[in-house]
Amino acid sequence: MGARIYVGNLPFSITSDQLQEMFGPFGDIVEARVITDRSTGQSKGFGFVEMGSEEAAQAAIAQLNGTTIENRTLRVNEAEARPDRPRRDYGSRGGGYGGDRW
């Protein structure tokens, strides 16, 4: 199984394709994604890269952490496991306008 890498302090102009190109020389990439705001589509300035092997991930982290792109110093490290969030149950909420209140 590969390793997931967090890439922080990205310039807002970087795309997922450019992120993939940046990590390509270090090994096989399963996925590279810049995280964007849902409503605006604007980059949030960070992303995740999933490498095909732990060795490739460690090499990428060692080489890219602290490098500068567009006057921004990248923070590259192993991604922490995503915490389990409670599932939202939208069906049990009330809502509406209160019914018969005149």
N, C-alpha and C positions, 0 to 999 in steps of 0.2 A: 504494500500500500504506500502511496505517496505521502507527501507532507504539505500542509497548508501554511502559507506565509502571509503575514500582514504587511502591507506597504503603506506607511503613513507619511503625511506631509507632502503629498503629491501636488504638483501644479494643477490647477483646475482645468487646464487645457489638455491634459493627458487623457487619451482614450484607452479602452480595454485592449484594442489592437496594439497600441504603442506599448502598453504594459507587457503584453505577451512578447513583443519584439525585444524588450529590455531583458527579460528572463530567458529567452530562447537559447542563448549561448551556453547556458548552464545545464541543460538537459531537456527531457520531454516535459511538456506542459499539458496538464489535463484541462485546466481552465484558468483564465486570467480575467478578472472583472473589476472595473472601477465602480465604486458604489455611488449612485446618483440619488438626488432628491426625487421622490415620487411625483410631486406636483410640478416642479420646474424642469426636471431633467438635468439640472446643474450638478456637476461633480461635487461630492462632499470632501474631496481631498484625500481619500484613502481607498484602498482596494485590497483584493486578496488574489493570491496566485496559488494554484495547487500544482505541485511538481510531481513527476512520475516516480521519483525516488527520494528517500531521505538524504542520500549523499548529494544529489543535485540541489536540493533545498538548502542544505548547509553551505554548499559552495556559493550559491546565490546570495545567501544572507551575509556570508563573510566578505564578499566582493562589493555588494551594493549598499549595505548599511553605512550611512554617513556620507554617501556620495551626494553631489549637488546637481540638481536639474532646475533650470530657470530660477536660480537664486534661492532654491528651497532645498534644505538638507533632508534627505530621505531617512525615514526610520523603517528598517526592514528587520523583522524578527518572526519567530514561529507564532502562528496565530493561536490564541487561546481557544479552548473548546467553547462553543456557543452555549450559554446557559439555557437550561430548560425554562421556558416561560409558560405560565399557566394559559391554557386555551381559553379564549374569550367565547362566551356563549351569548351572542347577540339576540337570540330568540327569547330569552327570559326577561329582557328589559321591558319596562312599560313604554311610555312614549305617547305621542299624540298630543291632543290639546285639552285633555281633561274631561271630555264628554259633556255631561248635562249641566255645566255651570253657566247659568245665565245671569 
